[in-house]
Amino acid sequence: MEVVPGVSAVTAFATALGVEIEAGTGLSLREAADGAAPTGPDRMILFKVTDAETTHEKLAAAGYDVRYGRRLFMEQGETVVTSDPADVAERDYYTLAYAEKRGLDRDLATAEFDEAETEGSA
C-alpha cells in the first residue's frame, strides 16, 4: 500500500465549484445526509449530501445559494458540478455542496485594473 498526500474534495471544492473564498473567511463544515439542511453560518461546506433536492429546498427557503459537486477529483465515477439539485438527485455519499447566504457582502481578492495601469507595467 502507498499513501499519497493530497488535497481532499472538502478543501478543494472552491476550485472545482468556481467559488472564490476571501482570506480570513469563515467556513463551517456540516453534514447534510438524508435531506438535512443546517443553517446559521453565512458560508458552509456540506458533505454527504444524499438528498440534494430536499437539502436544496430547505436551504433556498432559508436564504442560501447552493452549488453542488459530486465525486470531485476522483477517478471512479463521473464528476458533476452544478447549481441544479436535480443533476445530483441520485443518492451518492460523495456529493458535497457549498451554501452561501444570499446578499452577503463580499470583498473579493480579484483585482480589476485600468488598461492604462496594465500598459505601463508591460
C-alpha positions as CSV (number, residue, x, y, z in Angstrom):
1,M,0.0,0.0,0.0
2,E,1.2,3.5,-0.9
3,V,-0.1,6.6,0.9
4,V,-0.1,9.7,-1.4
5,P,-0.8,13.0,0.4
6,G,-3.2,15.2,-1.5
7,V,-6.0,17.7,-1.2
8,S,-9.4,16.4,-0.2
9,A,-12.6,17.4,-2.0
10,V,-13.8,19.2,1.1
11,T,-10.8,21.6,0.9
12,A,-10.5,21.6,-2.9
13,F,-14.2,22.3,-3.6
14,A,-13.6,26.0,-4.2
15,T,-11.6,25.4,-7.4
16,A,-14.0,22.7,-8.7
17,L,-17.1,24.8,-8.0
18,G,-15.7,28.1,-9.1
19,V,-16.1,29.7,-5.7
20,E,-13.7,32.5,-4.5
21,I,-13.0,32.4,-0.8
22,E,-11.5,35.5,0.6
23,A,-8.6,35.4,3.1
24,G,-10.0,35.2,6.6
25,T,-13.4,33.9,5.5
26,G,-15.1,31.6,8.0
27,L,-16.4,28.4,6.6
28,S,-18.4,25.9,8.6
29,L,-18.2,22.2,7.7
30,R,-21.5,20.4,8.2
31,E,-23.0,17.0,7.4
32,A,-26.2,17.1,5.2
33,A,-27.2,13.4,4.9
34,D,-30.8,12.4,4.3
35,G,-32.1,15.9,3.4
36,A,-30.5,17.7,6.3
37,A,-30.0,21.4,5.8
38,P,-28.1,23.1,8.6
39,T,-28.4,26.9,8.7
40,G,-26.8,29.7,10.6
41,P,-23.3,30.3,9.3
42,D,-23.0,32.6,6.2
43,R,-20.9,30.1,4.3
44,M,-20.9,26.3,4.7
45,I,-19.4,23.3,3.1
46,L,-21.9,20.4,3.3
47,F,-20.7,16.8,2.9
48,K,-22.6,13.5,2.5
49,V,-25.4,15.4,0.6
50,T,-27.5,12.3,-0.1
51,D,-30.9,14.0,-0.8
52,A,-29.8,17.1,-2.7
53,E,-33.3,18.2,-3.7
54,T,-34.7,18.2,-0.1
55,T,-31.5,19.9,1.2
56,H,-31.7,22.5,-1.6
57,E,-35.4,23.3,-1.0
58,K,-34.7,23.9,2.7
59,L,-31.5,26.0,2.1
60,A,-33.2,28.1,-0.6
61,A,-36.1,28.8,1.8
62,A,-33.6,29.9,4.4
63,G,-31.9,32.3,2.0
64,Y,-28.9,30.4,0.7
65,D,-27.5,30.0,-2.8
66,V,-26.1,26.5,-3.3
67,R,-23.7,24.8,-5.6
68,Y,-23.0,21.0,-5.7
69,G,-20.1,18.9,-6.6
70,R,-20.0,15.1,-6.9
71,R,-17.0,12.8,-7.0
72,L,-14.6,15.8,-7.2
73,F,-11.1,14.8,-8.2
74,M,-12.0,11.1,-8.1
75,E,-11.0,8.5,-10.7
76,Q,-14.2,6.4,-10.1
77,G,-17.5,7.8,-11.4
78,E,-18.5,10.9,-13.2
79,T,-17.6,14.3,-11.7
80,V,-20.6,16.6,-11.6
81,V,-20.5,20.4,-10.8
82,T,-23.9,22.1,-10.8
83,S,-26.3,24.6,-9.2
84,D,-29.3,22.3,-10.1
85,P,-30.0,19.7,-7.4
86,A,-31.8,17.6,-9.9
87,D,-28.4,16.9,-11.6
88,V,-27.3,15.2,-8.3
89,A,-30.7,13.7,-7.3
90,E,-29.3,10.1,-7.3
91,R,-28.1,9.4,-3.8
92,D,-24.3,9.5,-3.6
93,Y,-22.2,9.7,-0.4
94,Y,-19.6,11.6,-2.4
95,T,-21.8,14.7,-3.1
96,L,-20.9,17.9,-1.3
97,A,-22.3,21.4,-1.5
98,Y,-21.3,25.0,-0.9
99,A,-24.0,27.1,0.6
100,E,-23.7,30.9,0.9
101,K,-26.3,33.4,2.3
102,R,-27.8,35.5,-0.5
103,G,-26.8,39.2,-0.4
104,L,-23.7,38.6,1.6
105,D,-21.2,41.5,1.4
106,R,-18.1,40.1,-0.3
107,D,-14.6,41.6,-0.5
108,L,-13.2,39.5,-3.4
109,A,-9.4,39.4,-3.8
110,T,-9.7,39.6,-7.6
111,A,-8.3,42.9,-8.7
112,E,-9.6,45.0,-11.5
113,F,-7.1,47.1,-13.4
114,D,-7.4,50.0,-15.8
115,E,-6.0,49.4,-19.2
116,A,-3.6,52.3,-18.6
117,E,-2.2,50.7,-15.5
118,T,-1.5,47.4,-17.2
119,E,0.0,49.0,-20.3
120,G,2.5,50.9,-18.1
121,S,3.7,47.7,-16.4
122,A,4.2,45.7,-19.6
